[in-house]
Structure formats: C-alpha cells, structure tokens
Amino acid sequence: MRSRGLVTLAVVILLVTAGCTGVDEETEGPTLTPAPVPADESHEQVVTPSIPTESLATFTPENTSATGPLGLRDQHSVRTALWRLRTVLAVEAIEPSVTRQFGLSDSVDSGPLGLSEAVTRSLGVATEAGGTPPGRVDSPNATISLLRGMFDPARLEYNLAYLHSRLLVDRLGWSDALATQENGTVDDRLVAVGLGRGGAAFAADAYAEQYGLSVDSPVREWGFGWLESPRFARAGIAAGEAYARSTARSPGDLRRVYVEPPNTTEQLLHGFPPGSETPRPLDVTVAGDTDWTRTATEQFGELGIRTVLSSRLDADVADRAARGWGNDRLLAFEDGAATGVVWATTWDQASYAEQFAAAFDAYAGAGDTLQATAIERPGAKTVVVAAGHPSFVDGVSLAGENASVSITLSE
C-alpha cells in the first residue's frame, strides 16, 4: 500500500516543477500574440478565447439581460464583456484574445503626440504626472492586454470596453481615413487621437451606462502618464469624445464619426464640415547663416494652442485665446544644448490676434518665467512669438504681413 505522505510529497513536487503561480503574481508585461491558456495556470492570469483568427464571433451569453460588473475572473465573463461591447456598437466582428497582466510595462501603450524637446523647453509647456494605464491594443493580432492594476471590477470592465472599442474601430476599417493624419502635424495628430480614442471613450461610456457600471474616472479624465504628452492626449480624447457624441446618433452609429472626419482641430472642436473653415494662407520663410539648426516644423491648430496655454493659464482664458484661429506654423531650432522656437500665427480677425497676444504674454510670465520671449505683430491679424534661449530670441528679426512672415536668424 502506497504511503499517503509520499503521495502528497509527489503532488507538491509536480506543482512546483510545473511552474504554478498564484493569481496575484506579477507578470513582466503584456503578451502581444494570442496564446492558449496553459493547463497549469489559472484563468485569473490569462484569458484567451480559442477561435479562428478571422472568424466572426458567435458567442452569446445565456443571460443577455444581466447588468452590473462581471468580475472578469474567467473566460466566460471576459467573452460576455466582449459580447456586451459588440452589442452596444451593433457590430459583427472577430472576438479578440484577451490577456490579463498585473504589472506594468515600460511600453504599455505608445502615443503619437510626442513633442520635440526643443519645443517643450522653449515654450515651457508644463508637465504633469500620469495615472495607471488600462492596457494595450494590438490590432493586427486582434489581441488586448488588459492591466489589472488596482482597478475595481467596474473600472476593469470599463477599461476592457474602451480597449475593445479601439480595436474594433481599427479592425472594422473605420479609422482608415485617419491614416495620413496620424503622422502629420500636432493639429493632425490631435484629430487622429481625438477620433480614434475619443470615439472609443464614447463607446465605453455608453457601455457603462447600459450595463450599470459605476466608474469614477472615465477615459477623458485619465492622466495618460505613459504617453509622451499626456496633456495633449487628454485634450484630444475629450474633444474627440464630444465630437463623437454630437455626430453619432447612438453608439450603434459610431461609424458615422469616421466617414468624413475633420481635417483640423478647429473643425473637430466646433463640428464644422471638413470643407469649411479651412486654414488661412500662411507662408513662413527662414533666412540667415547661423549655427541654429531647424529640428521641427509644426502646426498646433486651435486645440494645440489651447492645450499649450492651459498648462499655465486658466482653461477658460486659454479657450478664448485660441478661438478665431486661422493658421499657425511653429519652427524649432537647436544649437548645442540651447533651443528656440518661432511661432507664427494668423487669425480670422484682428481682435482674435490681440486676444492671443495678450494671453501668450500672460502665459510667458506665469509660473517659472520662460528664458526669453518676444512678441511681434507684422500684420493686424498676425502674431509671431519667439521663445527660448536669450541668444536665440535676441537674434531673431521679423518682417512680413498677415499671410507671409519672413524670419531672419543671426548670431
């Protein structure tokens, strides 16, 4: 007869050598490709629906009228949450794989809103601490990496709805119209982020409302600390969500948001059709034989200008100062460790130009005073700002009119 103690010892040895882990053990980071649930691991750690990659989802929960948080502790609850989101959006699509991670990753989610150091240093754009990221979307592989963090069940499910919405927007081809803007200027990138992630935020909010999830920090309030420019990410998403809410008749009509998307953040903010309120003509040229090297050329647009100013000024003041935007062009320069920018802006009316000039002057003196600034008015509707290292600002001379600005740099 075999000893009970020997049997117990053998079981313990098998469990240790198989690598069983507790449900709260931290993993290294998101898994980016679908993988089966290992026999020796709990669904609490990894949940991956096993389906053909491009087959439409066929799963439907038995109780389709249930509300409230699902807990997301097993494969069935995760698949139910995915079904819920597809129901909210009234779409048929593939069912993604979902991996659950406890720990954070150095590259949880990348954002296209990074600004060059020459711009942030010269303009003194205030930084901010971020929050805990919700996870990562890998659209080509139809995979969602959901970070558990310290989220309660309602917030965790809300995060999954947001990430799933982003994946569906990509997989269904709705975001294809944003492809050129994703690699464009700040203004372009804010439109792309605003519609791509703002539309998903609109869907996640609708999900929370329909299924009775109480969420204390919706997407538009997240810190986005893992992105290069969290302030810009949050501003873009808030504007995109508002646009989606006003454009789509319901979450099931979300596709309408992407059929003919805005071209500028001015159109995004005010709901103007893409063909209206086009940027005013603005030609900026640079001359001068110096050691200053141009490192970036940007267009910030109405939302970008508002976001810069609101890092030091009251939000309402920044909002008013950015209204009436006609066009802008920011040129960044570097000379060793020194940086500088010239920011040419043109406005619909002279009064708007005066409002921006006054606001930027207040911005430059708020908080930690900028190294050096200069404000010029080459035309009634045009304001040109130079900011950065004193040697750069002192060496800039300007000429021109409303639609044409000439910059000359000297040592």
VOPAGU-2260 file (C-alpha; in pm, 1 decimal, decimal comma):
REM VOPAGU-2260
SITE   aa  ch    i         X         Y         Z
SITE  MET   A    0       0,0       0,0       0,0
SITE  ARG   A    1     145,9     342,4    -100,3
SITE  SER   A    2     208,5     593,1     182,5
SITE  ARG   A    3     -25,4     899,1     187,3
SITE  GLY   A    4     273,0    1118,1     281,8
SITE  LEU   A    5     466,7    1005,6     -24,8
SITE  VAL   A    6     169,0    1080,1    -249,6
SITE  THR   A    7     134,1    1429,2    -101,3
SITE  LEU   A    8     504,6    1495,4    -145,8
SITE  ALA   A    9     487,0    1383,8    -509,3
SITE  VAL   A   10     194,0    1620,5    -578,6
SITE  VAL   A   11     381,8    1914,9    -426,2
SITE  ILE   A   12     689,3    1838,2    -637,0
SITE  LEU   A   13     479,8    1819,7    -954,5
SITE  LEU   A   14     313,7    2154,2    -879,9
SITE  VAL   A   15     645,5    2327,4    -818,1
SITE  THR   A   16     814,8    2187,9   -1127,1
SITE  ALA   A   17     511,4    2273,5   -1344,1
SITE  GLY   A   18     551,2    2641,6   -1252,5
SITE  CYS   A   19     205,8    2700,9   -1097,4
SITE  THR   A   20     167,6    3059,7    -978,2
SITE  GLY   A   21     -82,1    3243,1    -761,9
SITE  VAL   A   22    -343,1    3469,4    -921,8
SITE  ASP   A   23    -177,9    3780,2    -780,4
SITE  GLU   A   24     173,9    3713,3    -906,9
SITE  GLU   A   25     301,7    3995,6   -1124,1
SITE  THR   A   26     385,6    3920,2   -1485,4
SITE  GLU   A   27     656,3    4102,7   -1678,1
SITE  GLY   A   28     431,2    4277,6   -1926,3
SITE  PRO   A   29     162,4    4244,5   -2191,9
SITE  THR   A   30     161,5    3942,8   -2422,8
SITE  LEU   A   31     122,8    4063,8   -2778,6
SITE  THR   A   32      22,9    3742,6   -2955,2
SITE  PRO   A   33    -266,8    3506,5   -2879,7
SITE  ALA   A   34    -169,4    3202,4   -2676,5
SITE  PRO   A   35    -367,2    2913,4   -2526,9
SITE  VAL   A   36    -431,8    2904,4   -2154,3
SITE  PRO   A   37    -169,4    2668,2   -2007,8
SITE  ALA   A   38    -312,6    2372,6   -1820,0
SITE  ASP   A   39    -117,6    2467,3   -1510,1
SITE  GLU   A   40    -226,3    2834,2   -1497,8
SITE  SER   A   41    -544,5    2994,7   -1374,8
SITE  HIS   A   42    -783,5    3187,8   -1597,9
SITE  GLU   A   43    -734,4    3466,9   -1345,4
SITE  GLN   A   44    -396,2    3525,5   -1506,2
SITE  VAL   A   45    -463,4    3467,9   -1877,0
SITE  VAL   A   46    -790,9    3458,4   -2065,1
SITE  THR   A   47    -767,2    3377,6   -2436,4
SITE  PRO   A   48   -1080,1    3272,4   -2624,7
SITE  SER   A   49    -978,9    2997,9   -2865,1
SITE  ILE   A   50   -1124,8    3091,2   -3203,4
SITE  PRO   A   51   -1008,9    3104,3   -3565,8
SITE  THR   A   52    -828,8    3435,7   -3619,1
SITE  GLU   A   53   -1062,1    3589,4   -3876,9
SITE  SER   A   54   -1391,5    3419,8   -3791,0
SITE  LEU   A   55   -1677,2    3635,3   -3670,2
SITE  ALA   A   56   -1763,2    3590,3   -3305,1
SITE  THR   A   57   -2055,6    3357,2   -3239,2
SITE  PHE   A   58   -2058,5    3363,4   -2859,1
SITE  THR   A   59   -2377,2    3478,4   -2684,8
SITE  PRO   A   60   -2422,7    3454,8   -2306,5
SITE  GLU   A   61   -2722,5    3264,0   -2171,2
SITE  ASN   A   62   -2848,3    3563,6   -1975,2
SITE  THR   A   63   -2837,9    3855,9   -2216,4
SITE  SER   A   64   -3030,8    4091,6   -1987,0
SITE  ALA   A   65   -2792,0    4076,8   -1690,2
SITE  THR   A   66   -2632,9    4404,4   -1578,0
SITE  GLY   A   67   -2361,0    4503,2   -1336,3
SITE  PRO   A   68   -1989,4    4421,1   -1323,4
SITE  LEU   A   69   -1894,5    4075,0   -1444,8
SITE  GLY   A   70   -1576,0    4041,6   -1241,2
SITE  LEU   A   71   -1374,7    3917,7   -1542,2
SITE  ARG   A   72   -1235,9    3625,3   -1343,0
SITE  ASP   A   73   -1281,8    3359,4   -1606,4
SITE  GLN   A   74   -1306,6    3308,5   -1977,8
SITE  HIS   A   75   -1685,0    3313,8   -1983,7
SITE  SER   A   76   -1708,0    3654,0   -1810,4
SITE  VAL   A   77   -1447,5    3805,3   -2043,4
SITE  ARG   A   78   -1627,9    3674,2   -2350,1
SITE  THR   A   79   -1953,4    3811,3   -2207,5
SITE  ALA   A   80   -1791,2    4155,5   -2174,4
SITE  LEU   A   81   -1670,6    4136,4   -2534,7
SITE  TRP   A   82   -2021,6    4038,5   -2644,6
SITE  ARG   A   83   -2166,7    4330,0   -2448,9
SITE  LEU   A   84   -1946,4    4580,1   -2631,3
SITE  ARG   A   85   -2030,4    4437,4   -2973,8
SITE  THR   A   86   -2397,3    4463,2   -2878,0
SITE  VAL   A   87   -2359,2    4827,3   -2772,9
SITE  LEU   A   88   -2194,9    4909,0   -3106,5
SITE  ALA   A   89   -2429,6    4681,3   -3304,6
SITE  VAL   A   90   -2142,6    4522,4   -3497,9
SITE  GLU   A   91   -2031,3    4176,2   -3600,4
SITE  ALA   A   92   -1659,1    4123,4   -3568,0
SITE  ILE   A   93   -1397,3    3874,4   -3462,9
SITE  GLU   A   94   -1352,4    3801,8   -3095,3
SITE  PRO   A   95   -1009,9    3918,5   -2977,5
SITE  SER   A   96    -777,4    3735,6   -2744,8
SITE  VAL   A   97    -750,7    3895,8   -2402,1
SITE  THR   A   98    -450,5    3860,6   -2173,2
SITE  ARG   A   99    -459,8    3988,8   -1816,8
SITE  GLN   A  100    -147,6    4143,1   -1668,5
SITE  PHE   A  101     -89,2    4251,4   -1311,8
SITE  GLY   A  102     228,3    4453,4   -1351,4
SITE  LEU   A  103     304,6    4748,6   -1571,7
SITE  SER   A  104     522,4    4754,0   -1880,2
SITE  ASP   A  105     771,7    5014,7   -1992,7
SITE  SER   A  106     586,0    5038,7   -2322,7
SITE  VAL   A  107     223,8    4968,6   -2237,7
SITE  ASP   A  108      81,7    5199,8   -2498,0
SITE  SER   A  109     253,6    5438,6   -2731,9
SITE  GLY   A  110     109,2    5769,0   -2833,1
SITE  PRO   A  111     163,9    5975,2   -3148,4
SITE  LEU   A  112     157,7    6309,6   -2967,9
SITE  GLY   A  113     519,5    6346,5   -2863,1
SITE  LEU   A  114     666,1    6694,3   -2894,4
SITE  SER   A  115    1033,9    6759,0   -2953,5
SITE  GLU   A  116    1242,5    6870,4   -2657,2
SITE  ALA   A  117    1322,3    7193,5   -2837,1
SITE  VAL   A  118     951,7    7279,3   -2839,4
SITE  THR   A  119     870,9    7185,6   -2479,8
SITE  ARG   A  120    1183,6    7352,2   -2336,3
SITE  SER   A  121    1148,6    7672,3   -2535,7
SITE  LEU   A  122     776,0    7713,2   -2472,1
SITE  GLY   A  123     794,9    7587,6   -2114,2
SITE  VAL   A  124     494,1    7357,1   -2153,8
SITE  ALA   A  125     419,1    7235,6   -1801,9
SITE  THR   A  126     444,1    6861,8   -1746,3
SITE  GLU   A  127     218,9    6651,8   -1527,0
SITE  ALA   A  128     216,5    6317,8   -1351,3
SITE  GLY   A  129      10,2    6045,3   -1512,9
SITE  GLY   A  130    -205,8    5762,9   -1387,4
SITE  THR   A  131    -218,7    5387,4   -1428,1
SITE  PRO   A  132    -270,2    5272,6   -1789,4
SITE  PRO   A  133    -560,9    5041,8   -1877,5
SITE  GLY   A  134    -363,6    4811,9   -2108,7
SITE  ARG   A  135    -263,4    4778,4   -2470,1
SITE  VAL   A  136    -429,5    4706,6   -2802,7
SITE  ASP   A  137    -254,5    4501,2   -3070,5
SITE  SER   A  138    -495,5    4542,3   -3361,0
SITE  PRO   A  139    -312,5    4335,1   -3626,3
SITE  ASN   A  140    -310,5    4031,1   -3396,8
SITE  ALA   A  141    -656,1    4104,8   -3254,0
SITE  THR   A  142    -516,1    4099,3   -2901,5
SITE  ILE   A  143    -597,8    4306,5   -2595,0
SITE  SER   A  144    -358,0    4315,9   -2299,5
SITE  LEU   A  145    -569,0    4425,8   -2002,9
SITE  LEU   A  146    -380,8    4552,5   -1699,7
SITE  ARG   A  147    -537,9    4462,8   -1367,8
SITE  GLY   A  148    -353,4    4721,1   -1157,6
SITE  MET   A  149    -563,5    4818,9    -857,2
SITE  PHE   A  150    -884,9    4858,9   -1056,9
SITE  ASP   A  151   -1218,4    4759,2    -906,7
SITE  PRO   A  152   -1441,5    4522,3   -1110,9
SITE  ALA   A  153   -1647,1    4803,3   -1268,6
SITE  ARG   A  154   -1343,4    5004,0   -1375,2
SITE  LEU   A  155   -1166,1    4693,4   -1506,7
SITE  GLU   A  156   -1463,4    4607,9   -1725,8
SITE  TYR   A  157   -1489,3    4969,8   -1840,3
SITE  ASN   A  158   -1121,8    4960,2   -1939,2
SITE  LEU   A  159   -1181,9    4644,4   -2140,4
SITE  ALA   A  160   -1476,7    4808,1   -2318,6
SITE  TYR   A  161   -1256,6    5105,3   -2408,9
SITE  LEU   A  162    -970,9    4889,5   -2538,1
SITE  HIS   A  163   -1209,9    4661,8   -2726,5
SITE  SER   A  164   -1372,2    4966,9   -2887,2
SITE  ARG   A  165   -1035,4    5090,4   -3006,4
SITE  LEU   A  166    -956,1    4751,9   -3154,0
SITE  LEU   A  167   -1291,3    4732,1   -3333,2
SITE  VAL   A  168   -1253,6    5082,3   -3479,3
SITE  ASP   A  169    -925,3    4965,5   -3632,2
SITE  ARG   A  170   -1029,0    4613,5   -3732,5
SITE  LEU   A  171   -1351,1    4730,0   -3899,1
SITE  GLY   A  172   -1153,8    4982,8   -4103,9
SITE  TRP   A  173   -1333,4    5285,7   -3963,3
SITE  SER   A  174   -1009,3    5460,2   -3871,5
SITE  ASP   A  175    -850,8    5416,1   -4217,0
SITE  ALA   A  176    -941,3    5775,1   -4305,1
SITE  LEU   A  177    -716,2    5894,2   -4021,1
SITE  ALA   A  178    -400,6    5724,0   -4150,0
SITE  THR   A  179    -245,6    6033,9   -4307,8
SITE  GLN   A  180    -318,0    6249,6   -4003,2
SITE  GLU   A  181    -150,5    6010,0   -3760,9
SITE  ASN   A  182     190,5    6112,0   -3899,2
SITE  GLY   A  183     115,4    6476,7   -3965,4
SITE  THR   A  184     145,4    6792,5   -3757,9
SITE  VAL   A  185      33,9    6831,4   -3395,8
SITE  ASP   A  186    -301,4    6953,0   -3526,4
SITE  ASP   A  187    -333,3    6644,3   -3748,4
SITE  ARG   A  188    -227,3    6408,0   -3471,2
SITE  LEU   A  189    -474,3    6557,8   -3226,4
SITE  VAL   A  190    -753,4    6491,7   -3476,9
SITE  ALA   A  191    -639,4    6130,2   -3522,3
SITE  VAL   A  192    -605,6    6063,1   -3148,8
SITE  GLY   A  193    -923,7    6252,4   -3074,0
SITE  LEU   A  194   -1137,2    6049,2   -3313,5
SITE  GLY   A  195    -964,0    5713,3   -3266,7
SITE  ARG   A  196    -956,8    5714,6   -2889,5
SITE  GLY   A  197   -1233,1    5966,8   -2829,0
SITE  GLY   A  198   -1477,1    5752,2   -3025,9
SITE  ALA   A  199   -1375,4    5452,4   -2815,1
SITE  ALA   A  200   -1427,0    5659,0   -2499,4
SITE  PHE   A  201   -1778,2    5745,9   -2617,2
SITE  ALA   A  202   -1848,0    5373,7   -2667,4
SITE  ALA   A  203   -1705,8    5283,7   -2324,9
SITE  ASP   A  204   -1923,1    5546,3   -2154,8
SITE  ALA   A  205   -2229,5    5408,1   -2334,5
SITE  TYR   A  206   -2130,7    5057,0   -2225,0
SITE  ALA   A  207   -2102,2    5168,3   -1861,5
SITE  GLU   A  208   -2442,1    5335,4   -1875,9
SITE  GLN   A  209   -2617,6    5040,3   -2041,2
SITE  TYR   A  210   -2473,4    4777,1   -1807,3
SITE  GLY   A  211   -2484,5    4972,1   -1483,0
SITE  LEU   A  212   -2112,5    5023,6   -1420,8
SITE  SER   A  213   -2024,4    5299,2   -1177,4
SITE  VAL   A  214   -1689,7    5441,9   -1292,3
SITE  ASP   A  215   -1526,4    5726,8   -1102,2
SITE  SER   A  216   -1263,9    5815,5   -1363,0
SITE  PRO   A  217   -1376,3    5798,2   -1726,1
SITE  VAL   A  218   -1131,8    5799,4   -2015,8
SITE  ARG   A  219   -1136,7    6174,4   -2067,1
SITE  GLU   A  220   -1000,8    6225,1   -1713,5
SITE  TRP   A  221    -715,6    5973,0   -1728,1
SITE  GLY   A  222    -365,9    6104,1   -1669,4
SITE  PHE   A  223    -207,7    5921,4   -1965,8
SITE  GLY   A  224     126,5    5925,3   -1790,4
SITE  TRP   A  225     260,9    5653,0   -2016,8
SITE  LEU   A  226     222,6    5871,9   -2323,5
SITE  GLU   A  227     484,4    6126,9   -2420,7
SITE  SER   A  228     241,3    6419,5   -2393,3
SITE  PRO   A  229     -41,5    6330,1   -2153,2
SITE  ARG   A  230    -188,9    6679,6   -2152,7
SITE  PHE   A  231    -230,9    6670,1   -2530,8
SITE  ALA   A  232    -365,4    6313,4   -2524,7
SITE  ARG   A  233    -634,0    6401,1   -2272,9
SITE  ALA   A  234    -731,6    6716,5   -2463,6
SITE  GLY   A  235    -759,4    6526,1   -2791,3
SITE  ILE   A  236    -966,9    6246,9   -2641,8
SITE  ALA   A  237   -1204,1    6487,0   -2467,1
SITE  ALA   A  238   -1258,9    6676,9   -2794,0
SITE  GLY   A  239   -1297,4    6355,5   -2992,4
SITE  GLU   A  240   -1547,2    6211,3   -2748,0
SITE  ALA   A  241   -1756,7    6528,9   -2760,8
SITE  TYR   A  242   -1744,7    6518,6   -3142,0
SITE  ALA   A  243   -1849,8    6153,8   -3145,7
SITE  ARG   A  244   -2134,8    6222,3   -2905,2
SITE  SER   A  245   -2269,7    6503,0   -3123,4
SITE  THR   A  246   -2211,1    6328,1   -3457,8
SITE  ALA   A  247   -2328,5    5971,5   -3390,6
SITE  ARG   A  248   -2698,1    5934,2   -3321,4
SITE  SER   A  249   -2618,1    5643,0   -3088,6
SITE  PRO   A  250   -2322,9    5412,8   -3007,7
SITE  GLY   A  251   -2457,8    5182,8   -3276,9
SITE  ASP   A  252   -2398,2    5464,0   -3525,0
SITE  LEU   A  253   -2034,9    5522,6   -3425,1
SITE  ARG   A  254   -1912,6    5451,2   -3778,0
SITE  ARG   A  255   -2067,2    5783,0   -3889,4
SITE  VAL   A  256   -1790,1    5964,5   -3695,8
SITE  TYR   A  257   -1524,8    5828,9   -3933,3
SITE  VAL   A  258   -1699,7    5853,6   -4270,2
SITE  GLU   A  259   -1583,9    6209,6   -4341,3
SITE  PRO   A  260   -1361,4    6312,5   -4048,2
SITE  PRO   A  261   -1249,1    6668,4   -3969,5
SITE  ASN   A  262    -922,7    6794,7   -4114,0
SITE  THR   A  263    -833,5    7032,2   -3829,6
SITE  THR   A  264    -895,5    7054,8   -3456,5
SITE  GLU   A  265   -1095,1    7372,1   -3522,5
SITE  GLN   A  266   -1340,6    7158,1   -3719,4
SITE  LEU   A  267   -1322,3    6888,4   -3451,5
SITE  LEU   A  268   -1398,3    7129,8   -3166,9
SITE  HIS   A  269   -1683,7    7312,4   -3336,7
SITE  GLY   A  270   -1832,3    7039,4   -3553,9
SITE  PHE   A  271   -1755,5    7219,7   -3879,0
SITE  PRO   A  272   -1772,1    7014,0   -4201,0
SITE  PRO   A  273   -1427,7    6915,9   -4338,1
SITE  GLY   A  274   -1456,8    7153,4   -4633,7
SITE  SER   A  275   -1536,0    7459,1   -4422,3
SITE  GLU   A  276   -1316,3    7690,1   -4212,8
SITE  THR   A  277   -1003,8    7580,0   -4396,3
SITE  PRO   A  278    -671,2    7721,7   -4270,7
SITE  ARG   A  279    -586,0    8071,4   -4390,5
SITE  PRO   A  280    -282,6    8117,0   -4617,2
SITE  LEU   A  281      38,7    8144,4   -4416,2
SITE  ASP   A  282     387,3    8128,2   -4564,6
SITE  VAL   A  283     684,8    8129,5   -4327,1
SITE  THR   A  284    1041,9    8154,5   -4458,3
SITE  VAL   A  285    1374,0    8142,4   -4272,0
SITE  ALA   A  286    1698,6    8311,8   -4368,6
SITE  GLY   A  287    2035,2    8369,7   -4204,5
SITE  ASP   A  288    2366,8    8187,6   -4192,7
SITE  THR   A  289    2394,7    8075,6   -3828,2
SITE  ASP   A  290    2466,3    7768,6   -3619,0
SITE  TRP   A  291    2097,6    7730,4   -3534,2
SITE  THR   A  292    1960,3    7410,7   -3692,9
SITE  ARG   A  293    1589,7    7367,2   -3756,3
SITE  THR   A  294    1475,7    7046,1   -3585,4
SITE  ALA   A  295    1096,6    7057,3   -3617,4
SITE  THR   A  296     814,7    7229,7   -3805,3
SITE  GLU   A  297     467,3    7203,4   -3654,2
SITE  GLN   A  298     112,6    7329,0   -3685,9
SITE  PHE   A  299     -65,9    7328,6   -3349,6
SITE  GLY   A  300    -415,4    7431,4   -3452,9
SITE  GLU   A  301    -682,8    7565,9   -3221,3
SITE  LEU   A  302    -675,7    7271,4   -2980,4
SITE  GLY   A  303    -295,3    7258,5   -2970,0
SITE  ILE   A  304    -273,9    7630,3   -2888,9
SITE  ARG   A  305    -540,9    7593,3   -2622,3
SITE  THR   A  306    -356,4    7298,3   -2469,4
SITE  VAL   A  307     -23,0    7480,8   -2455,1
SITE  LEU   A  308    -175,2    7789,0   -2293,3
SITE  SER   A  309    -383,6    7588,3   -2044,3
SITE  SER   A  310     -67,1    7436,1   -1898,6
SITE  ARG   A  311      -6,8    7772,5   -1728,6
SITE  LEU   A  312    -330,7    7969,0   -1761,6
SITE  ASP   A  313    -691,5    7914,1   -1659,8
SITE  ALA   A  314    -872,4    7683,1   -1902,0
SITE  ASP   A  315   -1133,7    7945,7   -1994,1
SITE  VAL   A  316    -864,1    8202,7   -2072,5
SITE  ALA   A  317    -679,6    7951,6   -2289,4
SITE  ASP   A  318   -1003,0    7858,7   -2466,9
SITE  ARG   A  319   -1082,9    8220,7   -2555,4
SITE  ALA   A  320    -725,8    8291,0   -2665,4
SITE  ALA   A  321    -730,4    8005,2   -2918,0
SITE  ARG   A  322   -1065,7    8095,1   -3074,9
SITE  GLY   A  323   -1064,4    8256,8   -3414,6
SITE  TRP   A  324    -759,1    8052,6   -3519,4
SITE  GLY   A  325    -672,6    8098,0   -3884,9
SITE  ASN   A  326    -343,6    7910,0   -3917,7
SITE  ASP   A  327      -9,6    7872,9   -3743,1
SITE  ARG   A  328     339,8    7746,4   -3801,8
SITE  LEU   A  329     595,2    7670,7   -3529,1
SITE  LEU   A  330     963,1    7626,7   -3618,9
SITE  ALA   A  331    1200,2    7477,4   -3358,8
SITE  PHE   A  332    1577,2    7528,1   -3359,2
SITE  GLU   A  333    1874,4    7391,1   -3168,2
SITE  ASP   A  334    2234,5    7498,5   -3123,9
SITE  GLY   A  335    2406,6    7251,5   -2897,1
SITE  ALA   A  336    2213,2    7249,3   -2569,7
SITE  ALA   A  337    2033,5    7577,2   -2648,5
SITE  THR   A  338    1687,2    7573,3   -2805,6
SITE  GLY   A  339    1446,5    7825,3   -2951,2
SITE  VAL   A  340    1118,6    7847,2   -3142,0
SITE  VAL   A  341     945,0    8095,1   -3368,1
SITE  TRP   A  342     566,9    8057,2   -3365,6
SITE  ALA   A  343     379,5    8244,0   -3639,1
SITE  THR   A  344       1,0    8262,2   -3602,2
SITE  THR   A  345    -268,7    8424,2   -3812,1
SITE  TRP   A  346    -628,5    8483,7   -3701,2
SITE  ASP   A  347    -972,7    8541,3   -3850,3
SITE  GLN   A  348    -992,3    8893,3   -3711,1
SITE  ALA   A  349    -754,0    9146,5   -3557,2
SITE  SER   A  350    -938,3    9119,4   -3224,7
SITE  TYR   A  351    -860,6    8747,6   -3206,3
SITE  ALA   A  352    -493,8    8819,8   -3276,5
SITE  GLU   A  353    -486,1    9074,1   -2994,6
SITE  GLN   A  354    -650,2    8823,9   -2760,6
SITE  PHE   A  355    -387,8    8558,6   -2835,3
SITE  ALA   A  356    -100,1    8805,4   -2797,6
SITE  ALA   A  357    -224,9    8914,2   -2455,5
SITE  ALA   A  358    -276,4    8554,4   -2343,7
SITE  PHE   A  359      70,6    8445,2   -2454,9
SITE  ASP   A  360     225,5    8739,5   -2273,6
SITE  ALA   A  361      45,4    8626,5   -1956,1
SITE  TYR   A  362     148,4    8266,6   -2023,7
SITE  ALA   A  363     516,4    8361,2   -2053,8
SITE  GLY   A  364     509,9    8529,4   -1714,1
SITE  ALA   A  365     312,0    8262,7   -1530,1
SITE  GLY   A  366     482,7    8001,6   -1314,6
SITE  ASP   A  367     851,4    7960,6   -1394,0
SITE  THR   A  368     920,3    8250,1   -1627,8
SITE  LEU   A  369    1041,4    8145,1   -1971,2
SITE  GLN   A  370    1407,6    8204,4   -2055,1
SITE  ALA   A  371    1322,9    8478,4   -2305,4
SITE  THR   A  372    1029,0    8576,7   -2523,2
SITE  ALA   A  373     940,9    8835,2   -2783,4
SITE  ILE   A  374     605,1    8910,6   -2944,7
SITE  GLU   A  375     584,4    9081,9   -3283,4
SITE  ARG   A  376     284,8    9197,8   -3491,4
SITE  PRO   A  377     383,0    9202,5   -3861,7
SITE  GLY   A  378      15,3    9241,3   -3954,3
SITE  ALA   A  379    -312,7    9325,6   -3782,0
SITE  LYS   A  380    -422,3    8959,8   -3790,8
SITE  THR   A  381     -80,5    8808,3   -3728,5
SITE  VAL   A  382     114,7    8741,0   -3410,2
SITE  VAL   A  383     466,2    8597,5   -3411,6
SITE  VAL   A  384     626,9    8470,4   -3092,7
SITE  ALA   A  385     994,8    8393,8   -3037,4
SITE  ALA   A  386    1083,7    8196,9   -2725,1
SITE  GLY   A  387    1376,7    8004,9   -2584,0
SITE  HIS   A  388    1742,0    8080,0   -2514,5
SITE  PRO   A  389    1813,7    8455,7   -2490,5
SITE  SER   A  390    2075,9    8436,6   -2765,4
SITE  PHE   A  391    1813,9    8292,2   -2999,2
SITE  VAL   A  392    1538,4    8540,0   -2913,9
SITE  ASP   A  393    1773,9    8839,2   -2935,0
SITE  GLY   A  394    1895,0    8726,6   -3277,5
SITE  VAL   A  395    1551,5    8690,3   -3442,9
SITE  SER   A  396    1421,2    8962,8   -3672,2
SITE  LEU   A  397    1083,9    8952,1   -3843,0
SITE  ALA   A  398     920,2    9107,3   -4145,9
SITE  GLY   A  399     604,8    9041,2   -4344,7
SITE  GLU   A  400     230,2    9072,8   -4332,6
SITE  ASN   A  401     -72,8    8861,2   -4245,5
SITE  ALA   A  402     -18,3    8582,4   -4498,6
SITE  SER   A  403     360,2    8591,8   -4522,6
SITE  VAL   A  404     622,3    8602,3   -4248,1
SITE  SER   A  405     997,5    8621,6   -4304,3
SITE  ILE   A  406    1230,7    8517,6   -4022,0
SITE  THR   A  407    1597,9    8609,9   -4017,4
SITE  LEU   A  408    1828,5    8446,0   -3766,5
SITE  SER   A  409    2159,7    8590,2   -3656,9
SITE  GLU   A  410    2425,8    8500,6   -3403,2
